Amino acid sequence: MSLLPPSARPRRLAARLRQRLARADRVSLAATLVAVAAGLLTFAIAATVFSHHSANHDEGVYLTQAALLLEGQLAFHAGPLADAFHPWFFIEDGGRLYPKYNPVPAAMFAVTMGLFGEPRVTLAVVAAGNAALLYLLGSMAVGRRAGLAAAVCFAASPMAVATSSAFLPYAPTTFLNLIFAVAYLRSVRDRSLRAAGVAGVAIGLAFFARPYTAVLFAAPFIGHALWRVWSAVRRFGVESGTSTPRAVAALGRRALGVGRSGELPGPIRRHGLTALFGTLFVGVTLAYNALMTGSPLVFPYQVFAPMDGPGFGERRILGHTVDYTLGLALESNRYALQEIATRWFAAGPLGTAAALVGGVVAAYGWRASGDPRGLLDDGETGPSPDPAGSPAFRRTATLLLVGVAVSVAVGNLYFWGTHNALADLSDPTDGLASLFGPFYHFDLLVPLSAFGGLGVAAAGRSLSAARERLVARGVSPAAAGAALAVVVALAVAGGGVAAVDAAADPMERNAAVDEKHEMAYAPFDEATFEDGLVFLPTPYGEWQNHPFQYLRNGPGLDGEVVYALDRDPVENFAVLDAYPNRTLYRYGYRGTWTADPETRITPKLEALDRRSGPRIDAETTVGVPDRVVRAQVRVDPRRGAAGGPDHASYTVSDLGDSLAVDWAVTPEGVRLPGAAAAGDADAAEPVPFDPEGDVVAVTVTLVDPAGATFTYRQEVTVRVTEGGEAGADGERVEAVWPPERSTCRLVTECGNEGTYLPDEPDAHPDWVVFETAATGTGDR
């Protein structure tokens, strides 16, 4: 416990910060500025370009999961209403709804969601952390100035900018992988047990977050650790004069504290500690699997789609199936790597060229003298290695980075996700990869940035050497410096233009998506809910947050607003019965919802109520233009019921500029009085509907002399109930009011394309009028 008074502690911390800043060199300060700038840029893009989330609906999954974690829940408990609240990529299990994704990225978002009410802070911290870690990793592998350039390359890569700004797991997992890589190399360089432990925790968390991604990144390090441990075992055997098997046995007894005392060789202790912590989190992952799926070896994603994991042959998720062959894998991944090299790495082809130059420089440096195995002969009695890193250590670090590049590129051949993200392999503007890049290869940015930084640093050294040669040949230092400054300025300007140009297209496409989302969600941004219940449309099937991931339920399904899917009438009434005292709304839109950002919709948030009584009388008034010769009025239940006609209709020929249609809902069915007045023999009988719940369509179709039609269509959800308020006898009817209304040209049913927008007069011709009113005895 500190003995300083509370008021003195901030001053002491500020003094320490000033001291550290005073001691910091320009490279470290520059790296700090790069990291801070990356974090601020990420936050700004997340709050503007992705203000209503992206076209990748996984964002809604992770944010919903984060909200659940904050309430101490791993799943929704919706009971019999689970299908009404089923979020995208959640698994329904006996009324329980749990996500297909592991909770580590969501937990990272939950931290700042709970602390600040703003999870975008996590995005900024992760982006800044990744840039800072690239600097640290690059400093160890290729030098501090090259590490600074590596941080810039990573932070300026369009794939890092776009993906880090959305609530997706790729940047957070890379953050954990980078912590592992930096800590692992420090454990080797500095012989640090603490760093080894940090490395184990980091890679264990990365495995818990995304197992396959973590394994691909860690594979070269695992190989290196095994080689170092094996070398230590062999060296111990030579020193003790025993065979290798006996040396292994002796070291095993020593590790267990059996027999003669002695300390394990350093590589075994450190890599063993890393493996121990990593394995502990593998156990946590398996325990989570057992809790969620009932089996430690079955991941939630396998329950959601058993054929969605790594592998060749038939791959399937929901209704999407692909025969994923090695040939298709090679084609898809070749295209993904091409896209990264030309569009999604910093400065596009220019940045990739710098990375290639850096690779050549690194390969040349591998010929430096020293331990050819890269600090494998790690005696514990000698002095510590040079903190700046020996040539052998840097050779090891750069070889591990090459190993990461190979492992990520080859390992992703075995996973069909890249193929899905690319969509059309001939169109770089199609699929999710057009918005975020080939994000399953996100970890490739690590070696690309490190070698790109080395290439930039090498170019800088070459320019300095050229200046010295010019001075040696008699050119004045001022002139040589000016020439060097011009070249540097041109290179920076060219690189900056290339970087901006590479990022411009995906940012513009994402901004177009956000504009579409902003328009779609405008009614919600303008509304204030108090105990609201909103029914949502299902353009992509019965999923919440697919596509409307901005409209998410709270963990208890009981917040100020609850969102339910607009589905079958019986199921909708079940939701209404479960939330009897809420203010009701229906969200709809005019148009067709597609993934194309240029295809816009006009939204509508309509207040609803529930009409109930022994009989509900309704009147519909529609506008009629000139030249209409007749109108046909018709009533059709969607399901119907036995024991009566399946519809009722009549025709009106004497029309003015409007037409009023009377109709009524009774427990026996829907009555259309005008049909009886027109002499329809069957009109005296009501048209029965399913008493458990049905949708009744009342249409008025206008016909012109050429036979063209214009239909006013309204669909009302109805059911029959028993009794009602205290003292009420007999059957009653209940209706959700107002009906869903649409206007259709040439057809009598046109779905969302014809949604009627009463508050948007410009959406319809001037003569269109569509009013409907209903009264019921004992309305509620």
PyMOL commands that set and color helices and strands:
alter all, ss='L'
color gray80, all
select helices_A, chain A and resi 6-23+26-48+58-70+79-85+104-116+120-142+144-156+158-164+170-190+193-209+211-240+244-255+266-293+300-304+326-344+349-365+391-414+417-422+433-436+439-472+477-520+522-526+569-578+673-677+751-754+761-763
alter helices_A, ss='H'
color red, helices_A
select strands_A, chain A and resi 76-77+90-93+96-99+313-317+320-324+532-536+561-565+583-590+602-613+616-623+630-637+648-652+658-666+669-671+694-703+709-722+731-745+770-776
alter strands_A, ss='S'
color yellow, strands_A
deselect
rebuild
show_as cartoon
